Amino acid sequence: MKPGGHFLIVAASGLAVSGLATLGLSVPAHAATVQITMRNLEITPAVANAKVGDTIEWVNEDIFVHSATARNGDWDVELPPNKTVKLVLKKAGTIDYYCRFHPNMKARLTISP
């Protein structure tokens, strides 16, 4: 075998992988978890960003029941006191949401594709 033989095989293999990537055959990124906390009758952060496939983890640190209720009807998550509830995001958009029990608790979630 010639000294440069392995290099040529690796280079050819690299071209094939690069060609596949340009066809849209790429490895998907890992989904993230975005934590949103309800404490002292406030939602923190009040503005958050996520992507489709990410998980929202709402943490209720209050002694009251809260909800994360989307104004467009996409979700209505009830959060018992001192509990955490998770929701996987399924579609893109900007969603305003609030607590049904404490309507002054408002927030916005922007979900990108």
Secondary structure by P-SEA (a helix, b strand, c coil): cccaaaaaaaaaaaaaaaaaaaaccccccbbbbbbbbbccccccccbbbbcccbbbbbbbcccbbbbbccccccbbbbbcccbbbbbbbccbbbbbbbbcccccccbbbbbcc
